Amino acid sequence: MELSISIKQKHNSYVELIQFTDTHIFADQDQTFDGIDTAKSLKQVMDHARASDWPPDAILMTGDLVHDPSPLAYERLAGILKTIQQPIFCIPGNHDDPHVMYQVFSKESINTVKSIIFSDWIIFMLDTFLPGTHAGHLSEDELSFLDQQLATYKTKHALICLHHPPVSIGSPWMDKMGLQNPADLFSIIDKHMQVRAMLWGHIHQEFFSMYKNVQLMATPSTCVQFTPKTNEYIKDNQTAGYRCLKLRASGKINTEIIRIGHS
């Protein structure tokens, strides 16, 4: 598997990205996630993005791409994504099967590389999948790759993407399913001053915090939303959404959560 790819951005002074996350596509088109048709919802989110925030330099998809990790579910997702001409980069979440994901996407021109290199930025797509649990873990290989690449690309600003949150989000039931070894990740970030932000999915809600000078961000799902700061799962009445990011050559990040109009 190719580890890195270089992309020529449209604008010299910034990179434009869109993050879609937690798409939860089913193999069975009649199945829903708590009453939401996830494929229909994803198409509505994509249509909204295409009407107002298009074209980005790349699409980032940060895990739980499917709900049941079968080849058919990934093929259904690939069929939805094939209308997008821009590069798409994916990482697995706890509902995914990385092997099946890589197998299907390798035939569909959907990227699963670990780093994306632009003129002033490098974006890391880290795999936090841990078999047998909904929690996440960064392997020694993932951590070593991150550390080595940050040392190699010292002059580039860095954005780190993963599926599982590396910090508490204030919902005990979700915090149990976060990243199990966040200290290993933060120890690397502390060594490399060019890291500007971390971005994830998993929690189906908007989140923003800071770690020193690093922005910590999570993004709503393209389907079902989770009510923030709860002890157990409660479906939120917020609508599906996505995140737009503008990564500037200076290292500054302009970002916005966009919600679509359906309920």
Buried (B, 14 or more C-beta within 10 A) or exposed (E): EEEBBEBEBEEEEBBBBBBBBBBBBBBEEEBBBEEBBBBBBBBBBBEBBEEEBBBBBBBBBBBBBBBBBBBBBBBBBBEBBEEBEBBBBBBBBBBBBBEBBBEBBEEBEBBBBBBBBBBBBBBBBBBBBBEEEBBBBBBEEBBEBBBEBBEEBEEBBBBBBBBBBBBEBEBEEBBEBBBBBBEBBBEBBEEBEBBBBBBBBBBBBBBEBEBEEBBBBBBBBBBBBBBBEBEEEEBBEBBBBBBBBBBBBEBEBEBEBBBBEEE
